[in-house]
């Protein structure tokens, strides 16, 4: 069990845009999966966001290492409700790929309150 006292406020958006590169490959869909651990101040519990995001990158492709780092830096072990995490990941994707379209981010949670009701939250931007 993780100690909830180690959780902090979510960090600011860090600009990793300089690591993006032109989409000369014609990519139309990028899908990422990421797990991050956060503390929900509403439910008073630690939970795992099992994130899936997909988007059309547009004219720029993000460097996946830096996309992963941006999500990790901002949200891992943060005091963040699900909705803040999803909106923040949309913001990170838009920072990495300014012309991205069809952004869909979802979080599936099955290790928090309520114990017998997994939750899936989605956002389209």
N, C-alpha and C positions, 0 to 999 in steps of 0.2 A: 504494500500500500504506500502510495506517495504521500509525503508530508505537504499539506496544503499551504504551509507557511512559506514554501519556496516559490510560490506563484507571484508574479509581478503584473503590473499594468502592461497591456500590449504596447509594444514599441512603435515608434513613428515609421512611416513609410520611408524606406531607404531606396535611393535611386540606383538601380542596377541597369538602367537603360543602355549605358555604354557597352554592355556585354551582348546586346541584341545585334542581329545581323540581317541583311536584306533577304527576303524570301524569294530567292532566284530559283527555288525548286518547285514552286507552285503548290506548296502545302495548303490544304484547305481545312484540316482538322488536326488539332493536337489534343491528346488526352493525357492527364496526369493523375496519379494517385499518391496520397500522402497521409500519414497518420501524425496527428499532433495532440499533445496532452494539455488540457486547459482546466481551469477551475471555474465553475459556474457559481457566481455570487448569488444568483436567484435560488438555485437548488441546494447550495452549500455543499457541493460535491465535486470531486475531480472526475473528469470524463475524457474519453478518447474520441476525437473527431477523425472519422475515417473518410477523408476527403476524396472526391472524384471531381475533376473539372475538365471540361472540354471547350474548345473555342477554335474559331477560324483566325489564324494569326494576322491575316492581312498582309501588308507589305513588309513587315519585320517579323523575324523569328527570334524568340527568346532563347537565351542560353539556359538549358534546363538545370545546370548546376546552380546558376544564380537565381533562377526561379525558386528552386528548392531552398536555397539559402535565405532568400527574402521571406518566404513563408515561415521557415524555422526561426529566423531572427525576430520576426514580429510576433509570432503567436505561441511558439513552444513554451510551456510552463507560464502561460499568461493567465490573468484573471479576465476571461472573455466569454461572453455568452455565444451560443451558436451563431446567432444572427450577425454579431460583430465579426466573427471569424469569416463567414461567407462574404460579407460586404468587403472586408479587408482583402480577401483573396482576389475578388473582382478588381479592386483597386491596384493590386500588385500586377495582375495580368495586363491591365490597361497601361500601367507604367512601363512594363516590359515590351508590350506590343500595342502602341498607341492606336493603330487602326484595326485592332481585333474586333470581330463581330461574333454574333451567336455564342456569347459566353454563357456557360451553364456550370454552376458550381453546386455541389451537394455534400452534405455531411450526414453520415449514418452513425448513430450512437446507440450502443447496446450495453454500456457498462456504467450507467448513472441512474439517478432518480428520474423517473420512476423505474424501479428495478424490473418490473414485468412488462414494460412497454417500450421496445426499441423506438427510436425517433429518427426520422429522415426529414431533413429540411433542405429545400432547394431554392436557388435564386437564378433568374435569367437576366442578363444585362446586354 
